[in-house]
């Protein structure tokens, strides 16, 4: 098949590209700037419309691109970039699909467990209502932006949790202080996080793309979400380092502003109920085994 991917050079996109190519598929990368390679097409999430011709020949479209939410403080300008890169980018791709004479067989869109917001210890599934606040509002609009494509193709929203990889994302930023022995719990430590290894996340996107019965939202975190305290102690155990330097909530807020409240202190206990009902199984379902598999 000919599979088109936005964000193909990112943490997940690069892994997903290798998975598809290993199975004999052709991957066409949608990029903002062309390097002249034959497997690239140019698109820009900031424009108001996209010609359907850009997607000619696309049999599956995987949309991963979006502003990095963990990079820098959330100024009003940054928040607008986070929202627009996701909502507008998804909308113009969906509208392009709507205008195609031969639309792709599937439109697989990234989303996030941020959809559910700060919900304490409440167990959340794909059927749960969205939460309140900036991230839930972005995720709701992000998923709704795919509406124009729904009557032309199968649409899936992968609500990804914290992706664990030493190569990027939250874990990569944690490793240095933890390896130096100055890691610790954040805030109360009771806040839940849904997590998944980068390998399993790429496998889930591949599964969603290749499995016809998968449709709608699927949670992209294992069946074993953990509290920040559990995560901290487990990471310290795997690294053979103490974890005795907590970061109080007010310190996190002073350092990171609203990003701390929504990413570090919010509690989201999302379970992949629909994901597993569709037949997907996680290669690394428990945290300690997952961290050890990363060869930290």
Residue, then its C-alpha position, 0 to 999 in steps of 0.5 A: x500500500x501507499x501510506x502517507x504520513x505527516x510528522x514522519x521525522x518525529x519520535x513516532x513517525x520515524x518508527x512507524x515509517x520503518x514498521x510500514x517499510x519492513x512490511x513492504x509498504x511505500x511511505x510518502x512523507x508529507x513535509x513543509x519543505x521538500x528536499x527533492x526526494x521522490x517520496x515526499x509531498x509538500x503541505x503546510x498545516x498553517x494554510x486554509x486549504x489543501x488541494x486534494x491532488x496532494x493526496x493523490x495515490x494515498x491509500x492510508x493517511x496517518x496524521x502525526x504532526x503538531x506543535x510540541x506541547x512539552x517544549x517551552x512555557x505555554x504563553x498565549x502564542x504557544x497555546x495558539x500554535x498548539x491548537x492551530x497546528x492540530x485543529x487546522x492541520x487535521x481540518x485541511x487534510x479532512x477536507x482534502x479527503x472529502x474532495x477526493x474522487x478516490x479517498x484513502x481507505x483510512x485516516x489515522x489521526x493522533x490525539x491525546x489522553x489530555x482529552x480527559x483532563x484532570x480526573x483524579x483516580x477515576x477510571x477513564x475509557x474511550x466512552x468517557x466524556x472529555x474533561x475541562x481546560x485547555x488540553x481537553x478543549x484542544x483535543x475535542x476540537x482536534x478530533x472534531x476537525x476530522x468530521x469532513x472525512x468521516x463519510x469518505x473513509x474510516x477515521x481513527x483517533x489514537x489518544x496517546x499517553x506519555x510516550x516512553x523513549x530515551x530519544x525524546x519526549x518526557x522520559x528523555x528530559x527526566x533521565x539526566x536528573x534521575x541519573x544524577x540521583x536528584x529525581x523525585x516525585x512531583x507534587x503529591x505524587x498521586x496523579x495518574x499518568x497513562x503511558x506507552x513505549x514508543x515501540x508499542x505506540x508505533x505498533x498501535x498506529x500501524x495496527x489501527x491503519x491496517x485493521x479495518x474494524x478499528x474505528x473511532x477513538x482508541x486510548x494509546x496507553x497501556x492497561x496499567x497507568x501508574x501514579x507519579x510516585x509509582x513511576x518515580x520509584x520504578x524509574x529510580x529502581x531501573x536506574x539504580x538511583x535514589x529518588x529523594x528530591x521531590x518537586x513541590x507543586x508550587x515549584x513546578x508551577x513556578x518553573x513551567x506555568x500552566x504546562x505544569x498544571x496540565x502535564x505534570x500535576x493533572x491526573x489521567x487514569x485512562x484505560x485502553x478498553x476499546x483498543x484491546x477490544x479491537x484486538x491490539x496487545x501491548x508488547x510492554x504492558x508493565x512499567x518496570x519491564x517497559x523501562x528495562x526494555x529501553x536500555x536506559 
